[in-house]
Amino acid sequence: MGIKSIDAEDDQFAYRYDTQLLIDKRDKDLDEDQIAEYITNTFEGNSLIAAGDEDLVKIHFHTNEPWKVLEYCNTVGEIYDIVIEDMIRQSDNLKG
């Protein structure tokens, strides 16, 4: 089964969870391009933003399996300020 990314215009909620976190440098410098490439090639989702520098990277990603993204990011560095919002609940005016 290949990894695919669905355009948000095709299905606004194809990926339910808006996953956001910060990765802080642990032992070695961070590389936001390498992190973004791994997430894109490994996890189904869309709307990826990986921005930062060698000390801190911010991740924003829509996926149905946010725990997998968190597990990976924790192997890269120290993760914190984790926010996972259920966009379907939010669209129904419920707490996300």
HUURNOR-V992680 format. One record per residue. N is the residue number from 0. RES is the residue in three letters. PHI is phi in radians with two decimals (NA if undefined). Layout:
n=N res=RES phi=PHI
n=N res=RES phi=PHI
This chain:
n=0 res=MET phi=NA
n=1 res=GLY phi=-1.48
n=2 res=ILE phi=-1.43
n=3 res=LYS phi=-2.33
n=4 res=SER phi=-2.11
n=5 res=ILE phi=-1.73
n=6 res=ASP phi=-1.17
n=7 res=ALA phi=-1.01
n=8 res=GLU phi=-1.23
n=9 res=ASP phi=-1.26
n=10 res=ASP phi=-2.64
n=11 res=GLN phi=-0.97
n=12 res=PHE phi=-2.05
n=13 res=ALA phi=-1.03
n=14 res=TYR phi=-2.09
n=15 res=ARG phi=-1.34
n=16 res=TYR phi=-1.82
n=17 res=ASP phi=-1.44
n=18 res=THR phi=-1.88
n=19 res=GLN phi=-2.32
n=20 res=LEU phi=-2.87
n=21 res=LEU phi=-1.96
n=22 res=ILE phi=-2.04
n=23 res=ASP phi=-1.77
n=24 res=LYS phi=-0.96
n=25 res=ARG phi=-1.85
n=26 res=ASP phi=-1.83
n=27 res=LYS phi=-2.28
n=28 res=ASP phi=-1.03
n=29 res=LEU phi=-1.53
n=30 res=ASP phi=-2.29
n=31 res=GLU phi=-1.09
n=32 res=ASP phi=-1.18
n=33 res=GLN phi=-1.16
n=34 res=ILE phi=-1.11
n=35 res=ALA phi=-1.08
n=36 res=GLU phi=-1.11
n=37 res=TYR phi=-1.11
n=38 res=ILE phi=-1.07
n=39 res=THR phi=-1.06
n=40 res=ASN phi=-1.48
n=41 res=THR phi=-1.96
n=42 res=PHE phi=-2.04
n=43 res=GLU phi=-1.31
n=44 res=GLY phi=2.92
n=45 res=ASN phi=-2.70
n=46 res=SER phi=1.05
n=47 res=LEU phi=-1.27
n=48 res=ILE phi=-2.26
n=49 res=ALA phi=-2.27
n=50 res=ALA phi=-2.30
n=51 res=GLY phi=2.78
n=52 res=ASP phi=-2.50
n=53 res=GLU phi=-1.24
n=54 res=ASP phi=-1.81
n=55 res=LEU phi=-2.65
n=56 res=VAL phi=-2.25
n=57 res=LYS phi=-1.73
n=58 res=ILE phi=-2.01
n=59 res=HIS phi=-2.36
n=60 res=PHE phi=-2.72
n=61 res=HIS phi=-1.69
n=62 res=THR phi=-2.69
n=63 res=ASN phi=-1.69
n=64 res=GLU phi=-2.33
n=65 res=PRO phi=-1.08
n=66 res=TRP phi=-1.09
n=67 res=LYS phi=-1.20
n=68 res=VAL phi=-1.13
n=69 res=LEU phi=-1.10
n=70 res=GLU phi=-1.04
n=71 res=TYR phi=-1.10
n=72 res=CYS phi=-1.03
n=73 res=ASN phi=-1.18
n=74 res=THR phi=-1.38
n=75 res=VAL phi=-1.52
n=76 res=GLY phi=-2.98
n=77 res=GLU phi=-1.44
n=78 res=ILE phi=-1.79
n=79 res=TYR phi=-2.81
n=80 res=ASP phi=0.86
n=81 res=ILE phi=-1.46
n=82 res=VAL phi=-2.30
n=83 res=ILE phi=-2.20
n=84 res=GLU phi=-1.99
n=85 res=ASP phi=-1.51
n=86 res=MET phi=-1.21
n=87 res=ILE phi=-1.22
n=88 res=ARG phi=-1.09
n=89 res=GLN phi=-1.09
n=90 res=SER phi=-1.18
n=91 res=ASP phi=-1.60
n=92 res=ASN phi=1.06
n=93 res=LEU phi=-1.83
n=94 res=LYS phi=-1.15
n=95 res=GLY phi=-1.50
